[in-house]
Amino acid sequence: DEFLDNFQNHYEKLRSYIFEQLSLEVLQVYYKNNPLISYGSYWDNKSEFDILALSTNGKIILAECKYKDRKVCKNELNKLKQKAIHSNIKVDKFVVFSKSGFSNELITSKPKDTLLFDLKDIKSLLII
């Protein structure tokens, strides 16, 4: 009973953590021609980031992972960009991972410095 209570109390954190790890795997596959040499979560006294990575060609990649039952909107990307500015991180590529996809506004206005990945991309990791 104690185990099940503890598991249920922390289940959301576990799901989010696993989603972040799978998102990182997708990112590593995407950057296979310029492999990631350093990556992981990052935080400072101003912000917290799900994934901060550095590729072999020196590009800084900053990613947000959203395991929510709603589409990610443009505002989430704007928040990520603001956090990068506050933390003084010079980002080359912003990446957003979403369990439930993206708003039409975000898809149609996606800047060139941004990548969007959803569950289809994560499912592509499966070997069938």
For each residue, the residues with C-beta under 8 A, 3 or more apart:
1: 4 5
2: 5 6
3: 6 7
4: 1 7 8
5: 1 2 8 9
6: 2 3 9 10
7: 3 4 10 11 14
8: 4 5 11
9: 5 6
10: 6 7 13 14
11: 7 8 14 15
12: 15 16
13: 10 16 17
14: 7 10 11 17 18
15: 11 12 18 19 67
16: 12 13 19 20 65 67
17: 13 14 20 21
18: 14 15 21 22
19: 15 16 22 23 65 67 97 99 122
20: 16 17 23 24 41 50 51 65
21: 17 18 24 25
22: 18 19 25 26 122 125
23: 19 20 26 27 50 51 63 65 97 117 122
24: 20 21 27 28 39 51 53 63
25: 21 22 28 29 122 125
26: 22 23 29 30 97 117 121 122 124 125
27: 23 24 30 31 36 39 51 53 61 63 95
28: 24 25 31 32 35 36 39
29: 25 26 32 124 125
30: 26 27 115 117
31: 27 28 34 35 36 53 55 61
32: 28 29 35
33:
34: 31 55 56 57 59
35: 28 31 32 55 56
36: 27 28 31 39 53 54 55 56 61
37: 54 55 56
38: 53 54
39: 24 27 28 36 51 52 53 54
40: 51 52 53
41: 20 48 49 50 51 52
42: 48 49 51 52
43: 47 48 49
44: 47 87
45:
46: 83 86 87
47: 43 44 83 84 86 87
48: 41 42 43 83
49: 41 42 43 52 62 63 64 80 83 84 87
50: 20 23 41 63 64 65
51: 20 23 24 27 39 40 41 42 61 62 63 64 65 95
52: 39 40 41 42 49 60 61 62 63 89
53: 24 27 31 36 38 39 40 60 61 62 63
54: 36 37 38 39 58 59 60 61
55: 31 34 35 36 37 58 59 61
56: 34 35 36 37
57: 34
58: 54 55
59: 34 54 55 92 93
60: 52 53 54 89 90 91 92 93
61: 27 31 36 51 52 53 54 55 91 92 93 94 95
62: 49 51 52 53 80 84 89 91 93 94 95
63: 23 24 27 49 50 51 52 53 94 95 96 97
64: 49 50 51 76 77 79 80 94 95 96 97
65: 16 19 20 23 50 51 97
66: 72 76 96 97 98 99 100
67: 15 16 19 99
68: 72 98 99 100
69: 99 100
70: 100
71: 98 100 101 102 103
72: 66 68 76 77 96 98 100 101 102 103 106
73: 76 102 103 105 106
74: 77 78 103 105 106 109
75: 78 79
76: 64 66 72 73 79 80 96 106
77: 64 72 74 80 81 94 96 106 114
78: 74 75 81 82
79: 64 75 76 82 83
80: 49 62 64 76 77 83 84 94 96
81: 77 78 84 85 91 94
82: 78 79 85 86
83: 46 47 48 49 79 80 86 87
84: 47 49 62 80 81 87 89 91 94
85: 81 82 88
86: 46 47 82 83
87: 44 46 47 49 83 84
88: 85
89: 52 60 62 84
90: 60
91: 60 61 62 81 84 94 113
92: 59 60 61 113
93: 59 60 61 62 113 114 115
94: 61 62 63 64 77 80 81 84 91 111 113 114 115
95: 27 51 61 62 63 64 114 115 116 117
96: 63 64 66 72 76 77 80 102 106 114 115 116 117
97: 19 23 26 63 64 65 66 117 118 121 122
98: 66 68 71 72 101 102 116 117 118 119
99: 19 66 67 68 69 118 119
100: 66 68 69 70 71 72 118 119
101: 71 72 98 118 119
102: 71 72 73 96 98 106 107 116 118
103: 71 72 73 74 106 107
104: 107 108
105: 73 74 108 109
106: 72 73 74 76 77 96 102 103 109 110 116
107: 102 103 104 110 116
108: 104 105
109: 74 105 106
110: 106 107 114 116
111: 94 114
112:
113: 91 92 93 94
114: 77 93 94 95 96 110 111
115: 30 93 94 95 96
116: 95 96 98 102 106 107 110
117: 23 26 30 95 96 97 98 121 122
118: 97 98 99 100 101 102 121 122
119: 98 99 100 101 122 123
120: 123 124
121: 26 97 117 118 124
122: 19 22 23 25 26 97 117 118 119 125
123: 119 120 126
124: 26 29 120 121
125: 22 25 26 29 122
126: 123
127:
128:
